[in-house]
Amino acid sequence: MEYYQYILIFHILSFLSWMAGLFYLPRLFVYHAEHMDKPDFVKIVSIQEYKLYKYIDFPAMLATVLSGIVLFALNSGLFDIGIWAYAKILAIILLVGYDLSMNYYRKELLKGTCRRSGKFFRAYNEFPTLLSILIVTYVVLKDVPLVFTLIMVVIFALIVRVLLKHAKEPNLKVAEYELAKLQDEENSL
């Protein structure tokens, strides 16, 4: 137990790093999806996506989850406190799924087979923000305030709706043509 606080510090810092990756990676996807007509730009963004996911986001996710498991193993009384711990675990499971979906979209964008738009990624980017707010709230209050949770879900649903309705779409036909041209050039090398 003498190392518990240091493990907690590591857990919090890992969570911050993980969230930084989850906040920024979809933003890169927006740029990638909306600028497919600029092959040089797409190459640079693809490198950034790869490095962010492989060297920051994914390791931080593993560190967060593993240090969280260690914290629960060292202090099993956390499960006795209440439903907040289970709500936090559920939110973490959703974030892990979201994180894995980011790698899926990263690979699809890299192959040029992703059919999601920049508008989609703008809206999808709101999901980790909602979950991080809920996680921090549950941990600090050691409770699951249902009214607050519902209000946050409604607010974020409205934000997503506005983003999906009002965000501008790029010219995808030009982007598809340029991507095909880039793939032909790479295949000829």
Backbone torsions as a table, in degrees:
resi	resn	phi	psi	omega
1	MET	NA	-17.4	-179.2
2	GLU	-66.3	-22.4	178.9
3	TYR	-96.8	1.7	-175.0
4	TYR	-57.4	-46.6	-178.2
5	GLN	-64.7	-35.1	177.9
6	TYR	-69.1	-37.0	176.2
7	ILE	-66.7	-38.8	177.0
8	LEU	-62.4	-43.1	177.2
9	ILE	-60.5	-46.4	178.5
10	PHE	-60.1	-41.0	179.5
11	HIS	-61.8	-46.0	-179.8
12	ILE	-64.8	-43.8	179.6
13	LEU	-67.0	-37.3	175.9
14	SER	-63.0	-43.0	178.6
15	PHE	-61.2	-42.6	178.0
16	LEU	-61.5	-43.4	179.0
17	SER	-64.8	-41.6	179.3
18	TRP	-61.8	-46.1	-179.2
19	MET	-64.5	-36.5	177.2
20	ALA	-58.8	-43.8	177.4
21	GLY	-63.7	-43.4	-179.0
22	LEU	-68.7	-27.7	177.9
23	PHE	-78.0	-35.4	-172.3
24	TYR	-91.5	-33.9	-176.3
25	LEU	-59.1	-46.7	177.5
26	PRO	-63.2	-28.0	176.9
27	ARG	-65.2	-41.3	175.4
28	LEU	-62.8	-36.5	177.7
29	PHE	-63.3	-36.4	176.4
30	VAL	-59.5	-49.7	-179.4
31	TYR	-62.1	-42.6	-179.3
32	HIS	-61.0	-50.5	-177.1
33	ALA	-66.0	-34.1	-175.3
34	GLU	-88.5	-8.4	-178.2
35	HIS	-126.4	34.6	179.1
36	MET	-62.9	-17.2	179.3
37	ASP	-81.0	1.4	-179.7
38	LYS	-123.0	86.8	-173.8
39	PRO	-56.3	-39.0	-179.8
40	ASP	-65.4	-40.4	177.2
41	PHE	-64.1	-44.2	-179.0
42	VAL	-61.4	-39.2	178.3
43	LYS	-60.8	-44.7	-179.5
44	ILE	-65.4	-45.7	179.9
45	VAL	-63.9	-37.3	178.5
46	SER	-62.6	-40.1	176.7
47	ILE	-64.4	-44.3	178.0
48	GLN	-61.1	-42.9	179.1
49	GLU	-60.5	-46.2	-179.2
50	TYR	-60.7	-51.4	-176.8
51	LYS	-64.8	-40.8	179.3
52	LEU	-62.7	-44.8	-178.3
53	TYR	-71.3	-49.6	-172.6
54	LYS	-75.0	-32.5	-173.3
55	TYR	-106.5	-16.3	-179.8
56	ILE	-122.7	-61.5	-171.6
57	ASP	-61.8	-58.5	-175.4
58	PHE	-63.7	-46.1	176.7
59	PRO	-61.7	-36.8	178.8
60	ALA	-67.1	-36.8	176.3
61	MET	-62.2	-47.9	179.1
62	LEU	-60.5	-44.0	179.8
63	ALA	-62.8	-39.7	179.2
64	THR	-64.7	-49.3	-177.3
65	VAL	-65.5	-47.4	-178.2
66	LEU	-65.3	-42.4	178.4
67	SER	-68.0	-32.5	174.9
68	GLY	-64.1	-41.3	177.4
69	ILE	-63.6	-41.9	178.2
70	VAL	-62.7	-42.4	178.6
71	LEU	-60.6	-43.8	178.0
72	PHE	-67.1	-36.1	178.9
73	ALA	-66.7	-37.6	-180.0
74	LEU	-76.9	-25.9	-177.7
75	ASN	-134.2	71.5	-177.5
76	SER	-64.2	-12.9	176.2
77	GLY	-65.1	-14.4	178.1
78	LEU	-60.8	-32.1	179.2
79	PHE	-71.6	-23.0	-179.3
80	ASP	-81.1	-15.9	-174.9
81	ILE	-66.8	-40.6	-179.6
82	GLY	159.4	-171.9	-174.9
83	ILE	-69.9	-18.4	-177.5
84	TRP	-57.1	-37.9	-178.6
85	ALA	-64.7	-39.8	178.7
86	TYR	-70.2	-36.8	176.8
87	ALA	-64.7	-39.3	177.8
88	LYS	-64.3	-44.1	179.5
89	ILE	-62.0	-41.6	177.2
90	LEU	-60.9	-43.9	178.8
91	ALA	-64.0	-37.8	178.1
92	ILE	-66.1	-41.3	177.3
93	ILE	-60.7	-41.8	177.0
94	LEU	-63.4	-39.5	178.3
95	LEU	-66.6	-38.3	177.3
96	VAL	-62.7	-44.6	176.8
97	GLY	-60.3	-42.1	177.9
98	TYR	-61.8	-44.4	-179.8
99	ASP	-60.2	-45.1	178.9
100	LEU	-64.5	-33.4	176.3
101	SER	-67.2	-30.8	177.2
102	MET	-63.5	-40.0	177.8
103	ASN	-66.8	-38.9	176.9
104	TYR	-59.5	-49.2	-179.9
105	TYR	-65.7	-35.6	178.1
106	ARG	-59.6	-46.5	-179.9
107	LYS	-67.1	-39.1	178.0
108	GLU	-64.1	-42.9	177.8
109	LEU	-63.5	-40.6	-179.8
110	LEU	-62.8	-39.8	179.1
111	LYS	-78.0	-15.4	-177.2
112	GLY	80.8	18.2	-178.3
113	THR	-106.2	1.8	-179.2
114	CYS	-75.3	126.7	-179.8
115	ARG	-100.6	7.4	178.8
116	ARG	-83.0	145.4	-177.0
117	SER	-97.2	169.7	173.9
118	GLY	-60.1	-35.0	177.6
119	LYS	-60.4	-44.5	177.7
120	PHE	-59.7	-47.1	-177.0
121	PHE	-67.7	-30.8	173.8
122	ARG	-61.5	-44.8	179.9
123	ALA	-70.9	-41.8	-178.8
124	TYR	-63.1	-27.6	-179.8
125	ASN	-65.3	-16.5	-178.3
126	GLU	-79.2	-21.2	-175.0
127	PHE	-59.4	-49.2	179.8
128	PRO	-66.6	-28.1	177.3
129	THR	-64.3	-47.3	178.0
130	LEU	-58.8	-49.4	-177.6
131	LEU	-64.9	-37.7	179.2
132	SER	-66.6	-37.8	176.2
133	ILE	-62.1	-45.3	179.9
134	LEU	-65.1	-43.4	179.9
135	ILE	-60.1	-50.3	-178.9
136	VAL	-61.7	-41.2	178.9
137	THR	-61.6	-47.4	-178.9
138	TYR	-62.9	-41.0	-178.3
139	VAL	-68.9	-45.0	-177.6
140	VAL	-68.3	-44.6	-177.4
141	LEU	-82.5	-15.4	-175.0
142	LYS	53.4	41.6	-177.3
143	ASP	-158.9	166.3	174.7
144	VAL	-119.2	89.0	179.2
145	PRO	-70.8	107.1	-173.8
146	LEU	-62.8	-41.4	-179.5
147	VAL	-62.9	-46.1	178.2
148	PHE	-60.1	-45.2	-179.8
149	THR	-60.0	-46.3	179.3
150	LEU	-64.2	-41.5	178.3
151	ILE	-61.4	-43.8	-179.9
152	MET	-64.3	-42.3	179.0
153	VAL	-62.3	-42.5	179.3
154	VAL	-65.4	-44.5	179.1
155	ILE	-59.2	-46.4	-178.7
156	PHE	-70.4	-31.5	175.1
157	ALA	-64.1	-39.7	177.5
158	LEU	-66.7	-41.2	177.9
159	ILE	-60.1	-46.5	-179.9
160	VAL	-62.3	-41.7	179.1
161	ARG	-61.3	-45.0	178.9
162	VAL	-62.8	-43.7	179.5
163	LEU	-62.3	-42.9	-179.6
164	LEU	-68.8	-30.4	-177.3
165	LYS	-83.7	-37.2	-168.6
166	HIS	-110.5	-9.6	179.5
167	ALA	-69.9	145.1	-179.5
168	LYS	-79.7	146.7	176.3
169	GLU	-103.6	139.7	175.2
170	PRO	-78.6	172.1	176.4
171	ASN	-78.5	98.1	-174.4
172	LEU	-73.4	-26.1	179.8
173	LYS	-65.0	-43.0	177.2
174	VAL	-64.1	-42.3	-179.1
175	ALA	-62.9	-42.2	179.3
176	GLU	-64.5	-40.7	178.2
177	TYR	-62.0	-47.7	-178.9
178	GLU	-64.7	-38.6	178.6
179	LEU	-64.6	-43.7	178.1
180	ALA	-60.9	-41.0	178.1
181	LYS	-62.6	-43.3	179.1
182	LEU	-64.1	-42.6	179.8
183	GLN	-65.2	-38.3	177.2
184	ASP	-62.8	-41.0	178.3
185	GLU	-63.5	-43.3	179.7
186	GLU	-67.4	-36.1	179.3
187	ASN	-69.4	-29.7	-179.3
188	SER	-78.6	-13.4	-179.8
189	LEU	-78.6	NA	NA
